[in-house]
Amino acid sequence: MGCTIRKLKAIFLKPRLILVVDLFGAIATTLATVFLLASERLQTGLPTWLLYSMALVAFGFVCVDVAAIFQFLDAPVALATIAYLNVSYCLAVLLVLCVYRMDITKPCLVYFCFEIGIVIPLAWWEWSISRRRYSRSFPVR
């Protein structure tokens, strides 16, 4: 039992796995924002240009994840950067929700609250792993 738990911990502490999870999340966000929200299949109450802008930001996350997975970027530094960007994205979404609070629909609010509820724990996971890996790479004396 203890060996299995250690193996699971080792798997969940791998930066590449976290980057792949973030990649799939960024792809899902991009596709959902473009094809579900911006295409007006789901009424949001938000301007279409804003939704396309949000999808473009999510696509930027896809590009950063791909660059880190294929080792064009250092994994711990990329994880810390992505964690920071994910939290910034969530804060921007909250700002948009506050600015357009009178116009947004309930499905839009549920979607973005669900998205924030997933992205913030993921950002915490990325940040904690990046700090662990980064501190081992450059010990503080």
Secondary structure as GFF3:
##gff-version 3
##sequence-region A 1 141
A	DSSP	alpha_helix	2	12	.	.	.	ID=ss1
A	DSSP	alpha_helix	15	32	.	.	.	ID=ss2
A	DSSP	pi_helix	33	38	.	.	.	ID=ss3
A	DSSP	alpha_helix	48	69	.	.	.	ID=ss4
A	DSSP	alpha_helix	75	99	.	.	.	ID=ss5
A	DSSP	alpha_helix	106	137	.	.	.	ID=ss6
###
